[in-house]
């Protein structure tokens, strides 16, 4: 069948959560023998409008440059997307149109209309996502929120009402969009799976040699977009006194984003810049070595974590996790690590929990139990058939 995914970006060019999940599902559908296309924004202005990646067709459009408070920003993005989509997407009889982001989804729906089968994967409600992002951006962000929330809700809500099926990765997200839009009757919860390639290949010491990390230290690790709602400032404040009190403890942080320089400045102000390793954007191979080389994974999100893929990956390596109770995180954590959840945004509670770990006062399952938990509940062989059923049910 002809399958198209509408998402914000191609994962290899912009490694965010929605792009990652859209790419995994696109590859799954390709492996099922379907013709797969991804429709997304250009992350690099010189990127081709149409290209092929691993036998998947990618159609990109350039988002127009506009000022931050432009009230017509979304409409301009939709017009730009329509011009490209009309050239490349109208001559195919699509069997399933899979929306991952509301802007791209509205472009596709406006172009192709209701005579196709639509599935909408809601990674997080747009209204809540942008509220968290904008209100963390000072006065300018508050202005965006005041004038933009109605438009956001309309953009997302109308699309959710029109599509045939809705998919969420957590009960939390399902409850949120049902509360906002009353669409629970057509919503299916299917969590994402942990990628098959994420399993231990090196022991801890071997991985540390590859990364050039200290061999005899305790290393805490997190991989996150460096954005306000991820709570990384909370993590650094919580860990600051511990990093100074324990000479052989380090915090490794992978990722990029708008908060990179403020976080580095915070580390300097707490006199722990030499104990925090800012790794920047890393490849999947380096990410695997980081999981293997670390002792503890820290997930300090303060708002709107609608699934928690890094937790699954850490557990798949047998790495214990301390997380907050933000949004959907307890759905992953409570069955296996109920004693490792702290209130979101609470500096002191996070510090106490990490200190308990460092002092061996935290009761933890064995690495084997953590690994088996992921395999039994979130392995690709468990989850992907459910996604296939959702997407292929019209063609059976």
HELIX and SHEET records of a PDB file:
HELIX    1   1 UNK A   17  UNK A   31  1                                  15    
HELIX    2   2 UNK A   73  UNK A   88  1                                  16    
HELIX    3   3 UNK A  102  UNK A  112  1                                  11    
HELIX    4   4 UNK A  126  UNK A  135  1                                  10    
HELIX    5   5 UNK A  138  UNK A  162  1                                  25    
HELIX    6   6 UNK A  171  UNK A  181  1                                  11    
HELIX    7   7 UNK A  184  UNK A  186  5                                   3    
HELIX    8   8 UNK A  204  UNK A  211  1                                   8    
HELIX    9   9 UNK A  228  UNK A  230  5                                   3    
HELIX   10  10 UNK A  232  UNK A  245  1                                  14    
HELIX   11  11 UNK A  260  UNK A  269  1                                  10    
HELIX   12  12 UNK A  273  UNK A  275  5                                   3    
HELIX   13  13 UNK A  284  UNK A  293  1                                  10    
HELIX   14  14 UNK A  309  UNK A  316  1                                   8    
HELIX   15  15 UNK A  329  UNK A  337  1                                   9    
HELIX   16  16 UNK A  338  UNK A  340  5                                   3    
HELIX   17  17 UNK A  347  UNK A  358  1                                  12    
HELIX   18  18 UNK A  367  UNK A  378  1                                  12    
HELIX   19  19 UNK A  380  UNK A  392  1                                  13    
HELIX   20  20 UNK A  393  UNK A  395  5                                   3    
SHEET    1   A 8 UNK A  50  UNK A  53  0                                        
SHEET    2   A 8 UNK A  56  UNK A  61 -1                                        
SHEET    3   A 8 UNK A  35  UNK A  41  1                                        
SHEET    4   A 8 UNK A   2  UNK A   6  1                                        
SHEET    5   A 8 UNK A  96  UNK A  99  1                                        
SHEET    6   A 8 UNK A 118  UNK A 122  1                                        
SHEET    7   A 8 UNK A 165  UNK A 168  1                                        
SHEET    8   A 8 UNK A 187  UNK A 189  1                                        
SHEET    1   B 6 UNK A 276  UNK A 280  0                                        
SHEET    2   B 6 UNK A 249  UNK A 254  1                                        
SHEET    3   B 6 UNK A 218  UNK A 223  1                                        
SHEET    4   B 6 UNK A 296  UNK A 299  1                                        
SHEET    5   B 6 UNK A 320  UNK A 324  1                                        
SHEET    6   B 6 UNK A 341  UNK A 342  1                                        
END                                                                             
